[in-house]
């Protein structure tokens, strides 16, 4: 468990957190697509126990969520960071950054090598994400090369490289 100023703490998602995680994503996004994606990924082999992280407030209520799941890059294992959601009343207060950092630290501890994300380079750059092409990774997203980013972790040895293939549940988003 990771603490932050005694007000918000981060921890791996627990089985009983699923409804609260869904509520966070339903509030954070304009459609249920991200919440449905998390629910679908929970039942898929790409789900990795310990790499779904929540931030909770002083009452223990889930206020943010960051998910890392398995994806294939050039035939090798990597991780996809998606989705990341923060309850509206907690947005722009550092909680999203905190829960993403916590999830990335857990991935590093688990010996993972590479994380990819599709998102705003200004926001994800704070974690060290850079254009995926700089790391030899191509994405499946037409016209989104600037937003498709990669982050090598400590165990990164130059692999995997190639095309990122997201698991089928991501097709619903």
C-alpha positions as CSV (number, residue, x, y, z in Angstrom):
1,X,0.0,0.0,0.0
2,X,1.3,3.5,-0.9
3,X,0.4,6.5,1.3
4,X,0.0,10.1,0.3
5,X,-0.3,12.8,2.9
6,X,-2.7,10.6,5.0
7,X,-5.7,11.8,2.9
8,X,-5.4,9.5,-0.2
9,X,-3.8,6.1,-0.4
10,X,-3.3,3.7,-3.3
11,X,-3.6,0.0,-3.2
12,X,-4.2,-2.9,-5.6
13,X,-7.9,-3.4,-6.4
14,X,-9.6,-5.9,-4.2
15,X,-12.5,-8.2,-5.4
16,X,-15.1,-6.1,-3.6
17,X,-13.9,-2.9,-5.3
18,X,-15.4,-3.8,-8.7
19,X,-18.7,-1.8,-8.2
20,X,-16.9,1.3,-6.9
21,X,-14.4,1.1,-9.8
22,X,-17.3,1.0,-12.2
23,X,-18.9,4.1,-10.5
24,X,-15.6,6.0,-10.9
25,X,-15.4,5.3,-14.6
26,X,-19.1,6.0,-15.2
27,X,-18.7,9.4,-13.5
28,X,-15.3,10.2,-15.2
29,X,-16.3,9.4,-18.8
30,X,-19.3,10.5,-21.0
31,X,-20.3,6.9,-21.8
32,X,-20.1,3.5,-20.1
33,X,-17.5,2.3,-22.6
34,X,-14.5,2.5,-20.2
35,X,-16.5,1.0,-17.3
36,X,-17.6,-1.8,-19.5
37,X,-14.1,-2.3,-20.7
38,X,-12.8,-2.8,-17.2
39,X,-15.6,-5.3,-16.4
40,X,-14.8,-7.2,-19.6
41,X,-11.1,-7.2,-19.0
42,X,-11.6,-8.6,-15.4
43,X,-12.9,-11.8,-17.1
44,X,-10.2,-12.0,-19.8
45,X,-6.8,-13.8,-19.5
46,X,-5.0,-10.5,-20.1
47,X,-6.1,-9.4,-16.5
48,X,-3.1,-9.4,-14.2
49,X,-3.8,-9.6,-10.5
50,X,-2.0,-6.8,-8.7
51,X,-1.9,-4.4,-11.7
52,X,-5.3,-2.8,-11.2
53,X,-4.9,0.0,-8.7
54,X,-7.3,2.2,-6.9
55,X,-6.9,5.4,-4.9
56,X,-9.1,5.7,-1.8
57,X,-10.0,8.6,0.3
58,X,-9.8,8.9,4.1
59,X,-13.1,7.0,4.4
60,X,-11.9,4.2,2.2
61,X,-14.0,5.2,-0.8
62,X,-12.6,4.4,-4.2
63,X,-12.0,7.8,-6.0
64,X,-9.6,6.8,-8.8
65,X,-8.6,3.7,-10.8
66,X,-5.6,2.9,-13.2
67,X,-5.5,-0.4,-15.0
68,X,-2.5,-2.3,-16.6
69,X,-3.3,-5.4,-18.6
70,X,-1.3,-7.6,-20.9
71,X,-0.9,-6.9,-24.6
72,X,1.3,-8.2,-27.3
73,X,4.1,-6.1,-28.9
74,X,5.9,-7.9,-31.7
75,X,5.2,-11.3,-30.2
76,X,6.5,-10.3,-26.8
77,X,4.7,-9.3,-23.5
78,X,4.0,-5.7,-22.7
79,X,1.4,-3.8,-20.8
80,X,-1.4,-1.5,-21.8
81,X,-2.3,1.4,-19.4
82,X,-6.0,1.9,-19.9
83,X,-8.4,3.1,-18.7
84,X,-7.5,5.7,-16.0
85,X,-10.4,7.3,-14.3
86,X,-10.8,9.8,-11.5
87,X,-14.1,10.8,-9.8
88,X,-15.0,14.3,-11.0
89,X,-14.8,15.9,-7.5
90,X,-11.1,14.6,-7.2
91,X,-9.9,15.6,-10.7
92,X,-7.1,18.1,-11.0
93,X,-5.9,17.4,-7.5
94,X,-3.1,15.0,-8.3
95,X,-5.1,11.8,-7.6
96,X,-4.8,10.5,-11.2
97,X,-1.1,11.1,-11.2
98,X,-0.8,9.3,-7.9
99,X,-2.8,6.2,-8.9
100,X,-0.9,5.9,-12.2
101,X,2.4,6.2,-10.5
102,X,1.3,3.5,-8.1
103,X,0.3,1.1,-10.9
104,X,3.5,1.8,-12.8
105,X,5.6,1.1,-9.6
106,X,3.7,-2.2,-9.2
107,X,4.5,-3.2,-12.8
108,X,8.2,-2.3,-12.3
109,X,8.3,-4.4,-9.1
110,X,6.6,-7.3,-11.0
111,X,9.5,-7.2,-13.5
112,X,7.4,-6.0,-16.4
113,X,9.4,-4.4,-19.3
114,X,7.3,-2.0,-21.3
115,X,4.0,-0.1,-20.9
116,X,2.1,1.6,-23.8
117,X,-0.7,4.1,-23.6
118,X,-2.9,6.1,-26.0
119,X,-3.4,9.5,-24.5
120,X,-2.4,13.1,-24.2
121,X,1.4,13.3,-24.4
122,X,1.5,16.4,-22.1
123,X,-0.2,14.4,-19.3
124,X,1.5,11.0,-19.8
125,X,4.9,12.6,-20.4
126,X,5.1,13.3,-16.6
127,X,5.6,9.6,-16.1
128,X,8.3,9.3,-18.7
129,X,6.1,8.1,-21.6
130,X,7.5,9.1,-25.1
131,X,6.4,8.4,-28.6
132,X,6.1,4.7,-29.0
133,X,8.0,4.8,-32.3
134,X,11.0,6.1,-30.4
135,X,11.1,2.6,-28.7
136,X,10.4,0.6,-31.9
137,X,6.7,0.1,-31.2
138,X,4.0,0.8,-33.7
139,X,0.4,1.2,-32.8
140,X,-2.8,0.1,-34.4
141,X,-4.3,3.6,-34.3
142,X,-4.6,5.4,-37.6
143,X,-3.6,9.1,-37.3
144,X,-2.9,8.8,-33.6
145,X,0.9,8.3,-33.6
146,X,1.6,11.4,-31.5
147,X,-0.7,10.1,-28.8
148,X,0.5,6.5,-28.8
149,X,3.3,6.3,-26.3
150,X,5.6,3.8,-24.6
151,X,7.5,3.7,-21.3
152,X,10.3,1.2,-20.8
153,X,10.6,0.0,-17.3
154,X,13.7,-1.0,-15.4
155,X,13.6,-4.6,-16.7
156,X,13.5,-3.4,-20.3
157,X,16.2,-5.0,-22.4
158,X,15.3,-3.4,-25.8
159,X,12.5,-5.9,-26.4
160,X,9.6,-6.1,-27.2
161,X,9.6,-4.2,-30.4
162,X,7.0,-4.2,-33.2
163,X,3.3,-3.7,-33.6
164,X,1.2,-3.5,-30.5
165,X,-1.8,-5.7,-30.6
166,X,-4.5,-4.9,-28.1
167,X,-6.6,-7.8,-26.8
168,X,-10.2,-8.1,-28.2
169,X,-11.9,-6.4,-25.3
170,X,-10.4,-3.1,-26.4
171,X,-12.3,-3.2,-29.7
172,X,-15.4,-2.2,-27.7
173,X,-14.0,1.3,-26.8
